[in-house]
Each structure stands twice: as C-alpha cells, then as structure tokens.
Amino acid sequence: MTLKLILGNKNYSSWSLRPWIAMRHAGIPFEEEVIPLYEPGSRERILRYSPAGKVPILLDGEMTIWESLAILEHVAEKFPKTQLWPADEKIRAYGRAISAEMHAGFGALRRHCPMNMRRINKRRELTREVADDVRRIEMIWTESRDLFGQDGPFLLGSFSIADAMYAPVVSRFFSYAIGVGAAAEAYMATMMKLPAWQEWEAAGRVEPWVMQNNELD
Ligand SMILES: N[C@@H](CCC(=O)N[C@@H](CS)C(=O)NCC(=O)O)C(=O)O
C-alpha cells in the first residue's frame, strides 16, 4: 500500500518538513502532493483530506493521520527497522521528551523567525522571548550531543524523530544567522548536509509561490 504525504510549500512549511525528511532519510517509499499554502483554494484542497485543515497529512490506505508528530510516530511503528526511535528505552524517552517540547513550544521563535529556506544567513534582531527560546533549544542540542554523541552525529546518536522535529529550527537558525556554540553549529552542519535536506531545499528554491508573511527583514 502506497503512503502519500500531503505537504505545504517546501520553502515555508516547517511542519511539513518534519515527516518528509524522516521518511526520505529512512528510505521509506511514499508519494507526495504539495499544496501551496494561503493561495485561493488552498484551504479547500487541504480540507478534502483532513477536517483539521492543516498540513502535513499522511494517507496510509484507509487511514488519515494528521499532526506531524503523530505521523512520525505512525511511520516509526510501521517501519521498525528504520529505528526512527532508538531501541534503548532511556534514550527513546529522552527523545520523546525533547520532541514533545518542540511540538508544543518555542512559539516566540516560530512567530518571529518563520521558516523561509530561501533566506540565506541574514540576521534579524531577536526579542528577549525569542532569545530565551534559542537558548533553551541550544541547551537541548548541546545536552543531547553530550549524552549521545558517542553513538553518532545526531541528537540521539543515530538519526531519529527528534532530528526531524528540530529540522525546521536548524533552518531558522541558519536563515536568520542566529549564533550558537560549536556543538550546536556542528549539529546544524550535519543536518544541512543530509541528501534529504538538500533535496527538500532545492525543491523549495524553485517553487514559484511567495508567502509575504514569511518574508521578513
Ligand atoms: N501542529 C500541526 C501544525 C500544522 C500547521 O500549522 N500547518 C500549517 C503549515 S506549516 C498549515 O497547514 N497552514 C495552513 C492553514 O492554516 O490554512 C502539526 O504538527 O502538523
């Protein structure tokens, strides 16, 4: 049964990047449909798939799964060999905690620095609330790398759902030239070098749509 991911614009849709990068990196086959957001008819197109009215959405046979973290959990369970969650219970619990923290939080950063992959390393003044979000995320990345760095270059050692959840933040830190320490910087470089990252970014670069609200000075 073919999986199908319904996504927003690759340049701007931070939530869509999460399941896409995990599935592509893990080699899970899927079809995709990009719905350009906030264009005439976009909302109706999304609502045809899910009454929640948001992307991403995963179609798996008769199942419709919405919410990026729920989609990631579903594919991790469906494809256990991909080890999108690590086998070790303690590492998995830590990964779930930092992923849930990301899913539920960091609103100040998300609002002030919306994802815009075409924006390359251009500084934006941060408010105190945004700087607090940045410091907490950097603390999470540094601690993860300290705890699990011996097992690989990702947050939990090997690539996991936690990396997918933080991928849009990597993009934001890079786009808005947000300074971080050496460990966080090395982690960002690891993520941005991934073939899946490169593929997504290249596709976003050639999209014709412009979302003015995400184009900030
Ligand atoms: N919590 C949701 C958030 C999804 C979300 O806000 N998606 C945005 C795009 S990144 C969207 O669909 N916006 C279109 C709209 O609100 O009409 C998730 O994790 O999937």
PDBQT file of the ligand as one rigid body, heavy atoms in Angstrom, charges set to zero:
ROOT
HETATM    1  N1  LIG A 301       0.584  21.029  14.893  1.00  0.00    +0.000 N 
HETATM    2  C1  LIG A 301       0.429  20.816  13.464  1.00  0.00    +0.000 C 
HETATM    3  C2  LIG A 301       0.622  22.152  12.787  1.00  0.00    +0.000 C 
HETATM    4  C3  LIG A 301       0.351  22.122  11.308  1.00  0.00    +0.000 C 
HETATM    5  C4  LIG A 301       0.317  23.516  10.693  1.00  0.00    +0.000 C 
HETATM    6  O1  LIG A 301       0.128  24.529  11.377  1.00  0.00    +0.000 OA
HETATM    7  N2  LIG A 301       0.471  23.544   9.368  1.00  0.00    +0.000 N 
HETATM    8  C5  LIG A 301       0.399  24.787   8.626  1.00  0.00    +0.000 C 
HETATM    9  C6  LIG A 301       1.541  24.858   7.596  1.00  0.00    +0.000 C 
HETATM   10  S1  LIG A 301       3.155  24.732   8.244  1.00  0.00    +0.000 SA
HETATM   11  C7  LIG A 301      -0.863  24.816   7.796  1.00  0.00    +0.000 C 
HETATM   12  O2  LIG A 301      -1.375  23.789   7.386  1.00  0.00    +0.000 OA
HETATM   13  N3  LIG A 301      -1.378  26.004   7.485  1.00  0.00    +0.000 N 
HETATM   14  C8  LIG A 301      -2.463  26.151   6.555  1.00  0.00    +0.000 C 
HETATM   15  C9  LIG A 301      -3.678  26.770   7.138  1.00  0.00    +0.000 C 
HETATM   16  O3  LIG A 301      -3.708  27.021   8.370  1.00  0.00    +0.000 OA
HETATM   17  O4  LIG A 301      -4.616  27.036   6.360  1.00  0.00    +0.000 OA
HETATM   18  C10 LIG A 301       1.399  19.722  13.016  1.00  0.00    +0.000 C 
HETATM   19  O5  LIG A 301       2.282  19.358  13.796  1.00  0.00    +0.000 OA
HETATM   20  O6  LIG A 301       1.258  19.150  11.926  1.00  0.00    +0.000 OA
ENDROOT
TORSDOF 0
